[in-house]
Amino acid sequence: MTTNDPSGLLGLGLIGILFLVVAYIAVVAIGFWLLYTVIWRAVRRGMREFHYPKQD
């Protein structure tokens, strides 16, 4: 006689959802970090070119 106990499947699903949420948060954080890095470098370059223009 077998019983249909879905607790193992539910636990696996819960862990899967938790993993996806953590992975999504990590991807969003890396995206914001990359965007911040690109903008920061552009601002630094612009400020450097503004304050120290090349005298060609």
MILUM-355965 format. One record per atom (N, C-alpha, C, CB): residue in three letters; x, y, z; residue number from 0. Coordinates in Angstrom, 2 decimals, padded with zeros to 5 digits. Glycine has a CB too. Example, Ala and Ser with C-alpha at 12.3 -4.5 7.8 and 13.67 -1.06 7.14 Angstrom:
<nodes>
  resn        u        v        w  resi
   ALA   013.19  -005.69   007.80     0
   ALA   012.30  -004.50   007.80     0
   ALA   013.20  -003.30   007.80     0
   ALA   011.31  -004.47   009.05     0
   SER   012.85  -002.25   007.08     1
   SER   013.67  -001.06   007.14     1
   SER   012.90   000.03   007.87     1
   SER   014.08  -000.60   005.72     1
</nodes>
This chain:
<nodes>
  resn        u        v        w  resi
   MET   000.84  -001.18   000.00     0
   MET   000.00   000.00   000.00     0
   MET   000.89   001.24   000.00     0
   MET  -000.96   000.00   001.22     0
   THR   000.68   002.09  -000.97     1
   THR   001.48   003.31  -001.08     1
   THR   000.62   004.51  -000.73     1
   THR   002.08   003.46  -002.50     1
   THR   001.25   005.48  -000.13     2
   THR   000.55   006.72   000.18     2
   THR   001.17   007.82  -000.66     2
   THR   000.63   007.07   001.70     2
   ASN   000.35   008.70  -001.12     3
   ASN   000.82   009.83  -001.91     3
   ASN   001.14   010.98  -000.98     3
   ASN  -000.24   010.25  -002.97     3
   ASP   002.41   011.07  -000.60     4
   ASP   002.85   012.13   000.31     4
   ASP   003.61   013.18  -000.51     4
   ASP   003.76   011.56   001.47     4
   PRO   002.99   014.32  -000.78     5
   PRO   003.62   015.33  -001.64     5
   PRO   004.61   016.23  -000.91     5
   PRO   002.57   016.17  -002.28     5
   SER   004.95   015.94   000.34     6
   SER   005.81   016.86   001.09     6
   SER   007.20   016.97   000.48     6
   SER   005.91   016.40   002.54     6
   GLY   007.73   015.87  -000.06     7
   GLY   009.06   015.93  -000.69     7
   GLY   009.04   016.81  -001.92     7
   GLY   009.53   014.54  -001.06     7
   LEU   008.00   016.67  -002.73     8
   LEU   007.88   017.49  -003.94     8
   LEU   007.66   018.95  -003.58     8
   LEU   006.74   016.98  -004.83     8
   LEU   006.85   019.20  -002.56     9
   LEU   006.62   020.58  -002.13     9
   LEU   007.89   021.21  -001.58     9
   LEU   005.50   020.62  -001.07     9
   GLY   008.66   020.42  -000.83    10
   GLY   009.93   020.94  -000.30    10
   GLY   010.89   021.27  -001.42    10
   GLY   010.57   019.92   000.64    10
   LEU   010.95   020.39  -002.43    11
   LEU   011.83   020.65  -003.57    11
   LEU   011.37   021.90  -004.33    11
   LEU   011.85   019.44  -004.52    11
   GLY   010.06   022.05  -004.48    12
   GLY   009.53   023.24  -005.15    12
   GLY   009.84   024.51  -004.37    12
   GLY   008.04   023.10  -005.36    12
   LEU   009.73   024.43  -003.06    13
   LEU   010.02   025.60  -002.22    13
   LEU   011.49   025.98  -002.32    13
   LEU   009.65   025.31  -000.76    13
   ILE   012.36   024.98  -002.30    14
   ILE   013.80   025.25  -002.44    14
   ILE   014.08   025.82  -003.83    14
   ILE   014.63   023.97  -002.19    14
   GLY   013.41   025.29  -004.85    15
   GLY   013.59   025.79  -006.21    15
   GLY   013.16   027.25  -006.33    15
   GLY   012.81   024.94  -007.19    15
   ILE   012.02   027.58  -005.77    16
   ILE   011.54   028.96  -005.82    16
   ILE   012.49   029.88  -005.05    16
   ILE   010.11   029.07  -005.23    16
   LEU   012.95   029.43  -003.90    17
   LEU   013.90   030.22  -003.11    17
   LEU   015.18   030.46  -003.90    17
   LEU   014.20   029.53  -001.78    17
   PHE   015.68   029.41  -004.56    18
   PHE   016.88   029.54  -005.38    18
   PHE   016.67   030.53  -006.51    18
   PHE   017.30   028.18  -005.94    18
   LEU   015.52   030.47  -007.18    19
   LEU   015.24   031.40  -008.27    19
   LEU   015.16   032.85  -007.78    19
   LEU   013.92   031.02  -008.97    19
   VAL   014.57   033.06  -006.61    20
   VAL   014.49   034.41  -006.05    20
   VAL   015.88   034.94  -005.73    20
   VAL   013.60   034.42  -004.78    20
   VAL   016.72   034.11  -005.12    21
   VAL   018.08   034.53  -004.79    21
   VAL   018.87   034.80  -006.07    21
   VAL   018.79   033.45  -003.94    21
   ALA   018.72   033.94  -007.07    22
   ALA   019.42   034.14  -008.34    22
   ALA   018.95   035.42  -009.02    22
   ALA   019.21   032.93  -009.28    22
   TYR   017.65   035.70  -008.98    23
   TYR   017.12   036.92  -009.58    23
   TYR   017.67   038.16  -008.87    23
   TYR   015.58   036.92  -009.53    23
   ILE   017.71   038.12  -007.55    24
   ILE   018.25   039.25  -006.79    24
   ILE   019.73   039.45  -007.13    24
   ILE   018.08   039.02  -005.27    24
   ALA   020.47   038.35  -007.28    25
   ALA   021.89   038.46  -007.62    25
   ALA   022.07   039.07  -009.01    25
   ALA   022.56   037.08  -007.57    25
   VAL   021.26   038.66  -009.98    26
   VAL   021.36   039.21  -011.33    26
   VAL   021.01   040.69  -011.33    26
   VAL   020.42   038.44  -012.30    26
   VAL   019.99   041.07  -010.60    27
   VAL   019.61   042.49  -010.52    27
   VAL   020.72   043.30  -009.86    27
   VAL   018.28   042.66  -009.73    27
   ALA   021.31   042.77  -008.79    28
   ALA   022.40   043.47  -008.11    28
   ALA   023.61   043.63  -009.03    28
   ALA   022.82   042.72  -006.83    28
   ILE   023.96   042.60  -009.76    29
   ILE   025.09   042.69  -010.70    29
   ILE   024.76   043.69  -011.80    29
   ILE   025.42   041.31  -011.30    29
   GLY   023.52   043.71  -012.26    30
   GLY   023.11   044.68  -013.28    30
   GLY   023.24   046.11  -012.78    30
   GLY   021.68   044.43  -013.70    30
   PHE   022.78   046.37  -011.57    31
   PHE   022.92   047.72  -011.01    31
   PHE   024.38   048.08  -010.80    31
   PHE   022.17   047.82  -009.68    31
   TRP   025.20   047.12  -010.36    32
   TRP   026.63   047.39  -010.17    32
   TRP   027.30   047.72  -011.50    32
   TRP   027.32   046.17  -009.52    32
   LEU   026.95   046.98  -012.55    33
   LEU   027.52   047.24  -013.87    33
   LEU   027.09   048.61  -014.38    33
   LEU   027.11   046.15  -014.86    33
   LEU   025.81   048.94  -014.23    34
   LEU   025.31   050.25  -014.64    34
   LEU   026.01   051.36  -013.87    34
   LEU   023.79   050.33  -014.44    34
   TYR   026.15   051.21  -012.57    35
   TYR   026.83   052.20  -011.74    35
   TYR   028.28   052.37  -012.18    35
   TYR   026.78   051.79  -010.26    35
   THR   028.96   051.25  -012.48    36
   THR   030.36   051.32  -012.90    36
   THR   030.50   052.07  -014.21    36
   THR   030.95   049.91  -013.04    36
   VAL   029.64   051.78  -015.17    37
   VAL   029.71   052.45  -016.47    37
   VAL   029.44   053.94  -016.32    37
   VAL   028.71   051.82  -017.46    37
   ILE   028.40   054.29  -015.57    38
   ILE   028.06   055.71  -015.38    38
   ILE   029.17   056.41  -014.61    38
   ILE   026.72   055.86  -014.64    38
   TRP   029.72   055.79  -013.57    39
   TRP   030.77   056.39  -012.77    39
   TRP   032.00   056.68  -013.63    39
   TRP   031.14   055.48  -011.60    39
   ARG   032.39   055.72  -014.47    40
   ARG   033.56   055.94  -015.33    40
   ARG   033.30   057.06  -016.34    40
   ARG   033.93   054.65  -016.07    40
   ALA   032.09   057.12  -016.89    41
   ALA   031.77   058.17  -017.84    41
   ALA   031.80   059.54  -017.17    41
   ALA   030.39   057.92  -018.47    41
   VAL   031.27   059.62  -015.96    42
   VAL   031.27   060.89  -015.23    42
   VAL   032.70   061.30  -014.89    42
   VAL   030.43   060.79  -013.94    42
   ARG   033.51   060.36  -014.43    43
   ARG   034.91   060.69  -014.11    43
   ARG   035.65   061.18  -015.35    43
   ARG   035.63   059.47  -013.52    43
   ARG   035.43   060.50  -016.48    44
   ARG   036.11   060.91  -017.71    44
   ARG   035.63   062.30  -018.14    44
   ARG   035.86   059.89  -018.83    44
   GLY   034.33   062.53  -018.05    45
   GLY   033.80   063.83  -018.42    45
   GLY   034.33   064.94  -017.53    45
   GLY   032.29   063.81  -018.37    45
   MET   034.41   064.69  -016.23    46
   MET   034.94   065.71  -015.32    46
   MET   036.41   065.97  -015.60    46
   MET   034.74   065.27  -013.86    46
   ARG   037.16   064.90  -015.89    47
   ARG   038.58   065.07  -016.18    47
   ARG   038.77   065.88  -017.48    47
   ARG   039.28   063.68  -016.31    47
   GLU   037.96   065.58  -018.49    48
   GLU   038.08   066.33  -019.75    48
   GLU   037.62   067.77  -019.57    48
   GLU   037.26   065.64  -020.85    48
   PHE   036.65   068.00  -018.68    49
   PHE   036.17   069.36  -018.46    49
   PHE   037.20   070.18  -017.70    49
   PHE   034.85   069.33  -017.69    49
   HIS   037.80   069.61  -016.67    50
   HIS   038.74   070.36  -015.83    50
   HIS   040.14   070.43  -016.42    50
   HIS   038.79   069.75  -014.46    50
   TYR   040.51   069.43  -017.20    51
   TYR   041.86   069.40  -017.79    51
   TYR   041.74   069.16  -019.29    51
   TYR   042.73   068.29  -017.13    51
   PRO   041.26   070.16  -020.03    52
   PRO   041.12   069.95  -021.48    52
   PRO   042.49   069.82  -022.15    52
   PRO   040.32   071.12  -022.12    52
   LYS   042.51   069.04  -023.22    53
   LYS   043.77   068.87  -023.95    53
   LYS   044.07   070.14  -024.72    53
   LYS   043.69   067.65  -024.92    53
   GLN   045.31   070.57  -024.65    54
   GLN   045.75   071.78  -025.34    54
   GLN   046.47   071.38  -026.63    54
   GLN   046.68   072.65  -024.43    54
   ASP   045.69   070.94  -027.63    55
   ASP   046.31   070.52  -028.90    55
   ASP   046.61   071.71  -029.77    55
   ASP   045.41   069.55  -029.64    55
</nodes>
